[in-house]
C-alpha cells in the first residue's frame, strides 16, 4: 500500500534547502501562492539545479549569491529538498511523500 502523506512548512526568506523525511520518496511539491492557490513546482535533476548555483572554488554555495524570488523548480539530494530560486517571502510549501518501495532480490 502506498500511503501518501502531505506536510506543510513555512519557508524562511532566503532558505533554499529543506530537510525532508528519511525513508520517504517525494511525489509532489507545491507552493501556496497569492490568492491562496497552490502552484506545483517542477522537478529537475540535481545536476541541472547545481548548474544554476554560483559556487566558490571550494564548492561552497554562499547564501549571499543565491537568487531570490518565487521558487519554480526543485531537486532532491539525499535528505535535502532544494528549491530555485530561493524564496524572497514567507511562502508555504506542501510536500507530498510516499514510503520508498524496496525491491527484494
GUPAVEX-668300 format. One record per residue: residue in three letters; x, z, y of N, C-alpha, C, O, CB in turn; residue number from 1. Coordinates in nm, 3 decimals. Atoms other than C-alpha are relative to their C-alpha. Glycine has a CB too. Layout:
N
{ALA; {X; Z; Y}; {X; Z; Y}; {X; Z; Y}; {X; Z; Y}; {X; Z; Y}; NUM}
...
end
This chain:
105
{UNK; {0.085; 0.000; -0.118}; {0.000; 0.000; 0.000}; {0.088; 0.000; 0.123}; {0.184; 0.077; 0.134}; {-0.096; 0.122; 0.000}; 1}
{UNK; {-0.071; 0.005; -0.127}; {0.125; -0.092; 0.343}; {-0.081; 0.076; 0.104}; {-0.183; 0.027; 0.152}; {0.026; -0.146; 0.045}; 2}
{UNK; {0.069; -0.079; -0.101}; {0.021; 0.179; 0.582}; {0.066; -0.023; 0.134}; {0.180; 0.019; 0.157}; {0.001; 0.150; -0.037}; 3}
{UNK; {-0.051; 0.023; -0.135}; {0.067; 0.066; 0.939}; {-0.022; 0.124; 0.084}; {-0.127; 0.188; 0.075}; {-0.068; -0.123; 0.064}; 4}
{UNK; {0.018; -0.110; -0.095}; {0.123; 0.333; 1.199}; {0.053; -0.046; 0.135}; {0.152; -0.118; 0.144}; {0.072; 0.130; -0.048}; 5}
{UNK; {-0.037; 0.037; -0.136}; {0.145; 0.293; 1.573}; {0.025; 0.126; 0.079}; {-0.055; 0.220; 0.076}; {-0.109; -0.087; 0.067}; 6}
{UNK; {-0.026; -0.112; -0.090}; {0.307; 0.532; 1.813}; {0.038; -0.055; 0.137}; {0.097; -0.162; 0.149}; {0.110; 0.092; -0.055}; 7}
{UNK; {-0.024; 0.042; -0.137}; {0.334; 0.512; 2.189}; {0.104; 0.089; 0.065}; {0.118; 0.207; 0.032}; {-0.131; 0.003; 0.081}; 8}
{UNK; {-0.102; -0.073; -0.072}; {0.613; 0.615; 2.419}; {0.007; -0.054; 0.142}; {0.000; -0.175; 0.164}; {0.138; -0.010; -0.072}; 9}
{UNK; {-0.018; 0.041; -0.139}; {0.652; 0.611; 2.796}; {0.148; -0.027; 0.021}; {0.233; 0.057; -0.008}; {-0.053; 0.110; 0.100}; 10}
{UNK; {-0.139; 0.039; -0.021}; {0.969; 0.426; 2.888}; {0.050; 0.053; 0.134}; {-0.021; 0.049; 0.234}; {0.014; -0.152; -0.005}; 11}
{UNK; {-0.064; -0.040; -0.125}; {1.204; 0.568; 3.147}; {0.060; -0.125; 0.063}; {0.116; -0.208; -0.008}; {0.109; 0.110; -0.024}; 12}
{UNK; {-0.061; 0.117; -0.064}; {1.315; 0.312; 3.406}; {0.149; -0.009; -0.033}; {0.222; 0.090; -0.023}; {-0.021; 0.005; 0.152}; 13}
{UNK; {-0.140; 0.023; 0.031}; {1.647; 0.160; 3.304}; {0.039; 0.026; -0.143}; {0.147; -0.017; -0.185}; {0.082; 0.083; 0.087}; 14}
{UNK; {-0.033; -0.026; 0.141}; {1.636; 0.280; 2.941}; {-0.043; -0.121; -0.082}; {-0.162; -0.148; -0.094}; {-0.071; 0.131; -0.052}; 15}
{UNK; {0.030; 0.124; 0.072}; {1.657; -0.035; 2.731}; {0.011; 0.015; -0.150}; {-0.016; -0.079; -0.225}; {0.090; -0.109; 0.046}; 16}
{UNK; {-0.008; -0.025; 0.144}; {1.717; 0.126; 2.390}; {-0.086; 0.120; -0.036}; {-0.086; 0.221; 0.035}; {0.147; 0.022; -0.044}; 17}
{UNK; {0.081; -0.110; 0.052}; {1.478; 0.345; 2.192}; {0.039; 0.022; -0.145}; {0.064; -0.074; -0.219}; {-0.153; -0.030; 0.013}; 18}
{UNK; {-0.024; -0.028; 0.141}; {1.545; 0.520; 1.864}; {-0.133; -0.008; -0.073}; {-0.233; 0.047; -0.028}; {0.067; 0.140; -0.020}; 19}
{UNK; {0.123; 0.017; 0.076}; {1.290; 0.424; 1.601}; {0.008; 0.080; -0.129}; {0.115; 0.129; -0.166}; {-0.027; -0.149; -0.030}; 20}
{UNK; {0.008; -0.081; 0.122}; {1.177; 0.598; 1.283}; {0.080; -0.064; -0.112}; {0.065; -0.183; -0.140}; {-0.146; 0.019; -0.042}; 21}
{UNK; {-0.078; 0.049; 0.113}; {1.419; 0.564; 0.994}; {-0.091; -0.027; -0.119}; {-0.191; 0.043; -0.139}; {0.109; 0.102; -0.039}; 22}
{UNK; {0.078; 0.032; 0.119}; {1.283; 0.404; 0.679}; {-0.128; -0.076; 0.028}; {-0.211; -0.091; -0.061}; {-0.032; 0.123; -0.072}; 23}
{UNK; {0.120; 0.075; -0.034}; {1.019; 0.205; 0.863}; {0.040; -0.134; 0.060}; {0.144; -0.145; 0.126}; {-0.090; 0.079; 0.099}; 24}
{UNK; {-0.025; 0.134; -0.049}; {1.003; -0.163; 0.949}; {-0.092; -0.027; 0.120}; {-0.213; -0.003; 0.112}; {-0.022; -0.106; -0.112}; 25}
{UNK; {0.079; 0.030; -0.119}; {0.888; -0.268; 1.297}; {-0.076; -0.129; -0.022}; {-0.018; -0.233; -0.053}; {0.091; -0.010; 0.127}; 26}
{UNK; {0.086; 0.116; 0.018}; {0.595; -0.507; 1.274}; {-0.039; -0.063; 0.134}; {-0.047; -0.186; 0.145}; {-0.125; 0.040; -0.076}; 27}
{UNK; {0.045; 0.051; -0.129}; {0.488; -0.537; 1.639}; {0.037; 0.098; 0.109}; {0.032; 0.219; 0.090}; {-0.153; -0.026; -0.001}; 28}
{UNK; {-0.030; -0.081; -0.117}; {0.594; -0.413; 1.981}; {-0.083; -0.057; 0.115}; {-0.077; -0.176; 0.145}; {0.155; 0.001; 0.034}; 29}
{UNK; {0.082; 0.043; -0.113}; {0.352; -0.426; 2.274}; {0.026; 0.091; 0.119}; {0.068; 0.206; 0.104}; {-0.151; 0.000; -0.037}; 30}
{UNK; {-0.024; -0.072; -0.124}; {0.377; -0.317; 2.635}; {-0.132; 0.011; 0.076}; {-0.203; -0.088; 0.093}; {0.107; -0.072; 0.086}; 31}
{UNK; {0.121; -0.021; -0.078}; {0.091; -0.165; 2.835}; {0.031; -0.044; 0.142}; {0.105; 0.024; 0.214}; {-0.049; 0.148; -0.005}; 32}
{UNK; {-0.029; 0.057; -0.130}; {0.094; -0.378; 3.147}; {-0.101; 0.038; 0.105}; {-0.177; 0.134; 0.091}; {0.008; -0.148; -0.010}; 33}
{UNK; {0.094; -0.023; -0.109}; {-0.101; -0.397; 3.465}; {-0.143; -0.021; -0.050}; {-0.165; -0.100; -0.142}; {0.031; -0.093; 0.120}; 34}
{UNK; {0.141; 0.007; 0.035}; {-0.478; -0.357; 3.438}; {-0.027; 0.048; -0.142}; {-0.126; 0.010; -0.204}; {-0.051; -0.142; 0.016}; 35}
{UNK; {0.015; -0.062; 0.131}; {-0.431; -0.162; 3.113}; {-0.018; -0.101; -0.113}; {-0.100; -0.081; -0.203}; {-0.117; 0.095; 0.002}; 36}
{UNK; {0.003; 0.099; 0.107}; {-0.376; -0.471; 2.898}; {0.130; 0.009; -0.078}; {0.237; 0.031; -0.022}; {-0.021; -0.143; 0.057}; 37}
{UNK; {-0.119; -0.004; 0.086}; {-0.138; -0.477; 2.603}; {0.057; -0.140; -0.012}; {-0.016; -0.236; -0.041}; {-0.034; 0.057; -0.140}; 38}
{UNK; {-0.070; 0.128; 0.009}; {0.119; -0.757; 2.604}; {0.105; 0.008; -0.110}; {0.188; 0.099; -0.110}; {0.064; -0.038; 0.137}; 39}
{UNK; {-0.099; -0.004; 0.108}; {0.321; -0.840; 2.292}; {0.138; -0.042; 0.050}; {0.150; -0.132; 0.133}; {-0.044; -0.089; -0.115}; 40}
{UNK; {-0.136; 0.040; -0.026}; {0.699; -0.858; 2.316}; {0.044; -0.091; -0.114}; {-0.001; -0.076; -0.227}; {0.095; 0.124; 0.013}; 41}
{UNK; {-0.047; 0.097; 0.098}; {0.876; -1.141; 2.135}; {0.124; 0.053; -0.070}; {0.217; 0.101; -0.005}; {0.029; -0.135; 0.066}; 42}
{UNK; {-0.117; -0.044; 0.077}; {1.119; -1.053; 1.856}; {0.106; -0.110; 0.002}; {0.075; -0.226; -0.023}; {-0.040; 0.036; -0.148}; 43}
{UNK; {-0.113; 0.093; 0.004}; {1.462; -1.219; 1.886}; {0.108; 0.060; -0.089}; {0.113; 0.182; -0.104}; {0.055; -0.030; 0.145}; 44}
{UNK; {-0.112; -0.055; 0.077}; {1.769; -1.186; 1.662}; {0.092; 0.082; 0.090}; {0.105; 0.053; 0.209}; {0.080; -0.114; -0.069}; 45}
{UNK; {-0.084; -0.088; -0.082}; {2.006; -0.914; 1.776}; {0.116; -0.075; 0.063}; {0.162; -0.035; 0.170}; {0.053; 0.115; -0.085}; 46}
{UNK; {-0.109; 0.078; -0.057}; {2.281; -1.174; 1.834}; {-0.044; -0.066; 0.132}; {0.033; -0.073; 0.227}; {0.048; -0.107; -0.100}; 47}
{UNK; {0.052; 0.061; -0.122}; {2.060; -1.350; 2.093}; {-0.012; 0.103; 0.112}; {0.018; 0.074; 0.227}; {-0.136; -0.066; -0.026}; 48}
{UNK; {0.012; -0.103; -0.102}; {1.992; -1.023; 2.272}; {0.138; 0.042; 0.050}; {0.157; 0.062; 0.171}; {-0.076; 0.122; -0.056}; 49}
{UNK; {-0.136; -0.038; -0.041}; {2.363; -0.928; 2.272}; {0.063; -0.106; 0.089}; {0.146; -0.073; 0.174}; {0.087; 0.024; -0.123}; 50}
{UNK; {-0.054; 0.107; -0.083}; {2.444; -1.268; 2.426}; {-0.047; 0.014; 0.145}; {0.019; -0.035; 0.237}; {-0.041; -0.136; -0.055}; 51}
{UNK; {0.053; -0.019; -0.136}; {2.231; -1.169; 2.729}; {0.067; 0.116; 0.074}; {0.061; 0.122; 0.197}; {-0.149; 0.024; -0.005}; 52}
{UNK; {-0.059; -0.119; -0.061}; {2.420; -0.843; 2.790}; {0.138; -0.028; 0.057}; {0.217; -0.101; -0.002}; {0.008; 0.113; -0.101}; 53}
{UNK; {-0.134; 0.008; -0.058}; {2.719; -0.820; 3.020}; {0.080; 0.118; -0.054}; {0.044; 0.233; -0.032}; {-0.004; 0.000; 0.157}; 54}
{UNK; {-0.078; -0.106; 0.064}; {2.984; -0.627; 2.831}; {0.137; 0.012; 0.064}; {0.192; -0.083; 0.119}; {0.014; -0.027; -0.149}; 55}
{UNK; {-0.137; -0.025; -0.041}; {3.312; -0.470; 2.928}; {0.093; -0.053; -0.110}; {0.047; -0.079; -0.221}; {0.025; 0.152; 0.027}; 56}
{UNK; {-0.093; 0.050; 0.104}; {3.627; -0.588; 2.744}; {0.001; 0.084; -0.128}; {0.030; 0.032; -0.235}; {0.139; -0.005; 0.056}; 57}
{UNK; {0.002; -0.085; 0.120}; {3.595; -0.289; 2.507}; {-0.133; -0.008; -0.076}; {-0.151; 0.062; -0.176}; {0.028; 0.144; 0.039}; 58}
{UNK; {0.128; 0.018; 0.068}; {3.240; -0.399; 2.408}; {-0.111; 0.090; 0.050}; {-0.225; 0.076; 0.005}; {0.018; 0.023; -0.144}; 59}
{UNK; {0.100; -0.093; -0.054}; {3.058; -0.125; 2.603}; {-0.092; -0.072; 0.097}; {-0.048; -0.161; 0.170}; {0.069; 0.120; 0.070}; 60}
{UNK; {0.098; 0.057; -0.092}; {2.742; -0.215; 2.793}; {-0.033; 0.108; 0.103}; {-0.107; 0.201; 0.071}; {-0.130; -0.049; -0.075}; 61}
{UNK; {0.031; -0.102; -0.101}; {2.731; -0.015; 3.119}; {-0.142; -0.017; 0.054}; {-0.189; -0.130; 0.071}; {0.101; -0.007; 0.115}; 62}
{UNK; {0.137; 0.005; -0.050}; {2.384; 0.074; 3.248}; {-0.011; -0.068; 0.136}; {-0.116; -0.125; 0.169}; {-0.057; 0.140; 0.009}; 63}
{UNK; {0.005; 0.055; -0.135}; {2.473; -0.044; 3.598}; {-0.020; -0.152; 0.002}; {-0.070; -0.206; 0.100}; {0.126; 0.035; 0.075}; 64}
{UNK; {0.010; 0.147; 0.000}; {2.482; -0.411; 3.493}; {-0.121; -0.051; -0.077}; {-0.137; -0.172; -0.092}; {0.124; -0.060; -0.058}; 65}
{UNK; {0.118; 0.042; 0.075}; {2.159; -0.416; 3.292}; {-0.106; -0.051; 0.097}; {-0.141; 0.017; 0.193}; {-0.056; 0.117; -0.086}; 66}
{UNK; {0.106; 0.057; -0.080}; {1.896; -0.644; 3.442}; {-0.126; 0.084; -0.016}; {-0.159; 0.125; -0.127}; {-0.027; -0.147; -0.041}; 67}
{UNK; {0.122; -0.080; 0.005}; {1.579; -0.453; 3.531}; {-0.121; -0.088; 0.029}; {-0.113; -0.183; 0.107}; {0.008; 0.118; 0.102}; 68}
{UNK; {0.123; 0.076; -0.021}; {1.223; -0.586; 3.519}; {-0.106; 0.043; -0.100}; {-0.116; 0.160; -0.134}; {0.027; -0.149; -0.012}; 69}
{UNK; {0.102; -0.024; 0.102}; {0.937; -0.614; 3.272}; {0.052; -0.053; -0.132}; {0.078; -0.173; -0.142}; {-0.136; -0.065; 0.038}; 70}
{UNK; {-0.051; 0.048; 0.129}; {1.057; -0.631; 2.910}; {-0.087; -0.110; -0.058}; {-0.210; -0.104; -0.052}; {0.010; 0.116; -0.099}; 71}
{UNK; {0.072; 0.112; 0.062}; {0.963; -0.955; 2.734}; {0.045; -0.024; -0.143}; {-0.031; -0.080; -0.223}; {0.020; -0.126; 0.082}; 72}
{UNK; {-0.050; 0.020; 0.136}; {1.180; -0.958; 2.419}; {0.058; 0.130; -0.053}; {0.093; 0.220; 0.023}; {0.108; -0.113; -0.003}; 73}
{UNK; {-0.062; -0.117; 0.062}; {1.309; -0.702; 2.171}; {0.078; -0.044; -0.123}; {0.054; -0.150; -0.180}; {-0.107; 0.105; -0.038}; 74}
{UNK; {-0.079; 0.021; 0.122}; {1.560; -0.682; 1.888}; {0.019; 0.135; -0.066}; {0.009; 0.239; -0.001}; {0.139; -0.069; 0.031}; 75}
{UNK; {-0.023; -0.122; 0.077}; {1.629; -0.427; 1.615}; {0.146; -0.001; -0.046}; {0.195; -0.100; -0.099}; {-0.099; 0.010; -0.122}; 76}
{UNK; {-0.135; -0.016; 0.052}; {1.978; -0.299; 1.538}; {0.012; 0.141; -0.054}; {0.020; 0.238; 0.022}; {0.108; -0.029; 0.111}; 77}
{UNK; {-0.005; -0.132; 0.062}; {1.997; -0.015; 1.290}; {-0.121; 0.082; 0.040}; {-0.234; 0.036; 0.025}; {0.130; 0.073; 0.039}; 78}
{UNK; {0.113; -0.084; -0.040}; {1.784; 0.273; 1.420}; {-0.044; -0.023; 0.145}; {-0.121; 0.057; 0.199}; {0.037; 0.145; -0.019}; 79}
{UNK; {0.029; 0.024; -0.142}; {1.758; 0.119; 1.769}; {-0.089; -0.121; 0.021}; {-0.070; -0.226; -0.040}; {0.128; -0.019; 0.078}; 80}
{UNK; {0.080; 0.110; -0.050}; {1.490; -0.095; 1.927}; {0.052; -0.026; 0.141}; {0.050; 0.062; 0.226}; {-0.157; 0.034; -0.002}; 81}
{UNK; {-0.057; 0.034; -0.130}; {1.646; -0.278; 2.222}; {-0.092; -0.101; 0.069}; {-0.137; -0.197; 0.006}; {0.145; -0.058; -0.014}; 82}
{UNK; {0.088; 0.087; -0.077}; {1.438; -0.443; 2.496}; {0.078; -0.068; 0.112}; {0.175; -0.013; 0.164}; {-0.118; 0.078; 0.057}; 83}
{UNK; {-0.064; 0.074; -0.109}; {1.534; -0.705; 2.753}; {-0.108; -0.062; 0.085}; {-0.202; -0.118; 0.029}; {0.097; -0.108; -0.054}; 84}
{UNK; {-0.090; -0.084; -0.077}; {1.524; -0.677; 3.046}; {-0.042; 0.146; -0.008}; {-0.150; 0.179; -0.057}; {0.003; -0.046; 0.147}; 85}
{UNK; {0.031; -0.143; 0.000}; {1.537; -0.301; 3.087}; {-0.120; 0.025; 0.091}; {-0.133; -0.040; 0.195}; {0.124; 0.084; 0.046}; 86}
{UNK; {0.119; -0.024; -0.082}; {1.211; -0.158; 3.224}; {0.035; 0.051; 0.139}; {0.120; 0.139; 0.155}; {-0.090; 0.099; -0.069}; 87}
{UNK; {-0.021; -0.043; -0.138}; {1.201; -0.119; 3.600}; {-0.099; 0.110; 0.039}; {-0.080; 0.176; 0.141}; {-0.014; -0.120; 0.096}; 88}
{UNK; {0.104; -0.099; -0.030}; {0.895; 0.109; 3.590}; {-0.029; 0.081; -0.126}; {0.027; 0.054; -0.233}; {-0.130; -0.068; 0.052}; 89}
{UNK; {0.040; -0.083; 0.114}; {0.740; 0.371; 3.363}; {-0.107; -0.071; -0.082}; {-0.224; -0.033; -0.078}; {-0.052; 0.138; 0.048}; 90}
{UNK; {0.092; 0.071; 0.086}; {0.581; 0.127; 3.120}; {-0.025; 0.085; -0.126}; {0.055; 0.172; -0.160}; {0.054; -0.140; -0.037}; 91}
{UNK; {0.028; -0.062; 0.129}; {0.417; 0.247; 2.799}; {0.018; -0.107; -0.107}; {-0.035; -0.218; -0.095}; {-0.144; 0.062; -0.005}; 92}
{UNK; {-0.023; 0.093; 0.108}; {0.534; 0.080; 2.480}; {-0.067; 0.055; -0.126}; {-0.063; 0.176; -0.151}; {0.152; -0.024; -0.023}; 93}
{UNK; {0.061; -0.038; 0.127}; {0.345; 0.084; 2.148}; {0.076; -0.074; -0.110}; {0.092; -0.196; -0.105}; {-0.154; -0.034; -0.005}; 94}
{UNK; {-0.078; 0.056; 0.109}; {0.546; 0.029; 1.830}; {-0.079; 0.019; -0.129}; {-0.111; 0.131; -0.168}; {0.142; 0.068; -0.009}; 95}
{UNK; {0.073; -0.003; 0.127}; {0.362; -0.061; 1.509}; {0.101; -0.017; -0.113}; {0.177; -0.114; -0.114}; {-0.111; -0.111; -0.007}; 96}
{UNK; {-0.097; 0.003; 0.109}; {0.561; 0.014; 1.193}; {-0.070; 0.010; -0.134}; {-0.186; 0.051; -0.144}; {0.102; 0.114; 0.015}; 97}
{UNK; {0.047; -0.012; 0.138}; {0.518; -0.003; 0.817}; {0.117; 0.048; -0.084}; {0.232; 0.028; -0.046}; {-0.057; -0.137; -0.054}; 98}
{UNK; {-0.110; -0.043; 0.088}; {0.716; 0.151; 0.532}; {0.080; -0.121; -0.048}; {0.024; -0.227; -0.074}; {-0.055; 0.079; -0.122}; 99}
{UNK; {-0.084; 0.108; 0.052}; {1.012; -0.061; 0.422}; {-0.029; -0.019; -0.147}; {-0.045; 0.077; -0.222}; {0.151; 0.029; 0.023}; 100}
{UNK; {0.026; 0.032; 0.139}; {0.949; -0.238; 0.095}; {0.133; 0.000; -0.075}; {0.227; -0.069; -0.037}; {-0.073; -0.138; -0.014}; 101}
{UNK; {-0.121; -0.006; 0.082}; {1.208; -0.153; -0.169}; {-0.021; -0.087; -0.123}; {-0.120; -0.074; -0.195}; {0.033; 0.147; -0.040}; 102}
{UNK; {0.007; 0.088; 0.115}; {1.275; -0.416; -0.430}; {0.086; 0.059; -0.111}; {0.206; 0.083; -0.092}; {0.048; -0.145; 0.036}; 103}
{UNK; {-0.072; -0.057; 0.114}; {1.373; -0.277; -0.768}; {0.051; -0.114; -0.087}; {-0.025; -0.203; -0.124}; {-0.091; 0.097; -0.083}; 104}
{UNK; {-0.057; 0.108; 0.081}; {1.608; -0.496; -0.969}; {-0.014; 0.028; -0.147}; {0.029; -0.052; -0.230}; {0.145; -0.021; 0.034}; 105}
end
